[in-house]
Amino acid sequence: SQVLDTRDVQVFKVTVNGQDAQFAFGQKHSFKGTPLEITFPNELRRGQEAIVEISFESSPQSSALQWFTPEQTSGKKHPFLFSQCQVEFI
């Protein structure tokens, strides 16, 4: 499994290597946010890579997320979402 920190986002779907994965939010913490625990659909071998895709919607209160407008990106066609937070692996 993998645990990510979230704050004020709504998650609709999670996939791992193209397969649907189960996910659940933990208890909200006042300044740490809310943990999102993702359960991988298959056990991974040591050193095996996993592509985790999360379909979500952010909100203006999503303080850890920042956006570049399309004009601020090198291609000037699509917005860019980034976070300066770190991933925790369990």
C-alpha positions in Angstrom: 0.0 0.0 0.0 0.9 3.6 -0.3 -0.1 6.6 1.9 -0.3 10.1 0.5 -1.1 13.3 2.3 -4.1 15.2 1.0 -5.8 18.4 1.9 -9.2 19.4 0.6 -9.2 17.2 -2.5 -12.0 14.9 -3.8 -10.7 11.5 -5.2 -12.8 9.7 -7.7 -10.6 6.8 -8.9 -7.2 5.3 -8.4 -5.4 2.9 -10.7 -2.1 1.1 -10.3 -0.4 -0.1 -13.5 -3.8 0.4 -15.2 -5.8 -1.7 -12.8 -8.4 -0.2 -10.4 -7.1 0.1 -6.9 -9.0 0.5 -3.6 -8.5 3.7 -1.6 -9.7 5.2 1.6 -9.2 8.4 3.5 -8.0 8.3 7.1 -8.8 10.6 9.9 -8.4 14.3 9.1 -5.7 16.1 11.1 -5.8 19.9 11.7 -2.4 20.7 10.1 -1.2 17.5 8.5 -4.2 17.1 6.2 -6.0 13.8 5.5 -4.1 10.5 4.7 -5.1 8.8 1.5 -4.3 5.1 1.7 -4.1 3.2 -1.6 -4.2 -0.6 -1.7 -2.4 -2.0 -4.7 -4.5 -4.5 -6.7 -1.5 -6.9 -7.0 1.6 -7.4 -4.8 4.7 -5.8 -6.2 8.1 -7.4 -6.3 11.0 -5.6 -4.8 12.3 -3.1 -7.3 9.2 -3.3 -9.5 7.9 0.0 -10.6 4.3 1.1 -10.2 2.4 3.8 -12.1 -0.2 5.3 -9.8 -2.9 7.4 -11.4 -5.3 9.4 -9.3 -8.4 11.1 -10.7 -9.2 14.0 -8.3 -10.6 17.4 -8.0 -8.9 20.1 -6.1 -10.4 23.1 -4.3 -9.2 26.6 -3.5 -8.5 25.3 0.0 -6.1 22.7 -1.4 -3.1 24.6 0.1 -0.4 22.1 -0.9 -1.3 22.2 -4.6 -0.3 25.0 -7.0 -1.1 25.6 -10.6 0.7 27.2 -13.6 -1.7 28.6 -16.2 -1.1 27.4 -19.8 0.7 30.7 -20.5 3.2 29.9 -17.7 4.3 26.5 -19.2 6.8 25.9 -21.9 4.2 24.4 -24.3 1.7 27.2 -23.5 -1.2 24.7 -24.2 -2.1 23.0 -20.9 -2.1 24.0 -17.2 0.4 22.3 -14.9 -0.3 21.1 -11.4 2.5 20.6 -8.9 3.1 20.0 -5.2 6.1 20.5 -3.0 5.0 17.8 -0.6 6.8 14.5 -0.2 5.5 10.9 -0.7 5.5 8.5 2.2 5.9 4.8 1.4 4.9 2.0 3.8 
